[in-house]
Amino acid sequence: MERKLESVKIEGKEVALLADFPVRFACMEHFDEELDDYVNDFEAAPDTHRADLIEDETMDKRCRVCGAPAQIALLKEKGL
């Protein structure tokens, strides 16, 4: 699934995000496809983190392609 946020907590640290870029999730099977889609859609490579390190229980952490539990979060951090 996909959400645009100002920041997220990753391992207890508040991480500022670029507002024009969404947070997307992918399972390992569809990671390459999601990475390609992110780059094509936003013309920028995302930063990646383990999905379980994103500390937001309201987020839908399922793969956009198949709906399986996600292992990877794709997002764009400010300052990187």
C-alpha positions as CSV (number, residue, x, y, z in Angstrom):
1,M,0.0,0.0,0.0
2,E,1.1,3.6,-0.3
3,R,1.0,6.7,2.0
4,K,2.5,10.2,1.8
5,L,3.8,11.2,5.2
6,E,6.0,14.0,6.7
7,S,8.0,11.6,8.8
8,V,8.1,8.1,10.2
9,K,9.8,6.4,13.2
10,I,12.5,3.9,12.2
11,E,14.1,2.0,15.1
12,G,13.0,4.7,17.5
13,K,14.4,7.6,15.5
14,E,12.2,10.2,13.8
15,V,13.1,10.3,10.1
16,A,11.9,13.3,8.0
17,L,10.5,12.3,4.5
18,L,10.2,14.2,1.3
19,A,6.5,15.1,1.0
20,D,6.2,14.3,-2.8
21,F,7.3,10.7,-2.3
22,P,5.1,8.0,-0.8
23,V,5.9,5.2,1.5
24,R,5.4,1.9,-0.3
25,F,5.7,-1.7,0.9
26,A,6.8,-4.8,-1.0
27,C,7.3,-8.5,-0.3
28,M,10.6,-10.0,-1.3
29,E,9.0,-11.7,-4.4
30,H,7.8,-8.3,-5.8
31,F,10.6,-6.0,-4.5
32,D,12.4,-5.7,-7.8
33,E,9.1,-4.8,-9.5
34,E,8.2,-2.2,-6.8
35,L,11.7,-0.7,-7.0
36,D,11.4,-0.3,-10.8
37,D,7.9,1.2,-10.4
38,Y,9.1,3.7,-7.8
39,V,11.9,4.8,-9.9
40,N,9.7,5.1,-13.0
41,D,6.9,6.9,-11.2
42,F,9.0,9.4,-9.2
43,E,12.3,9.5,-11.2
44,A,14.3,8.9,-8.0
45,A,15.6,5.8,-6.3
46,P,13.9,5.2,-2.9
47,D,15.6,4.6,0.4
48,T,14.8,1.1,1.7
49,H,14.3,-0.3,5.2
50,R,13.0,-3.5,6.6
51,A,9.2,-3.0,6.9
52,D,9.1,-4.2,10.5
53,L,11.5,-1.4,11.5
54,I,8.8,1.2,10.5
55,E,7.1,2.0,13.8
56,D,3.6,3.0,12.7
57,E,0.9,0.5,13.6
58,T,-1.7,2.5,11.5
59,M,0.2,1.8,8.2
60,D,-0.9,-1.0,6.0
61,K,2.3,-3.0,5.6
62,R,1.3,-5.3,2.8
63,C,2.8,-5.7,-0.6
64,R,1.1,-3.4,-3.2
65,V,1.2,-6.2,-5.8
66,C,0.0,-9.3,-3.9
67,G,-1.2,-8.2,-0.5
68,A,1.3,-10.4,1.4
69,P,3.0,-9.1,4.5
70,A,5.8,-6.8,3.4
71,Q,9.4,-7.2,4.2
72,I,10.7,-4.0,2.6
73,A,9.6,-0.3,2.9
74,L,10.4,2.1,0.1
75,L,10.5,5.8,1.0
76,K,12.5,8.9,0.3
77,E,14.3,10.5,3.3
78,K,15.1,14.2,3.5
79,G,18.8,15.1,3.4
80,L,19.9,11.8,1.7
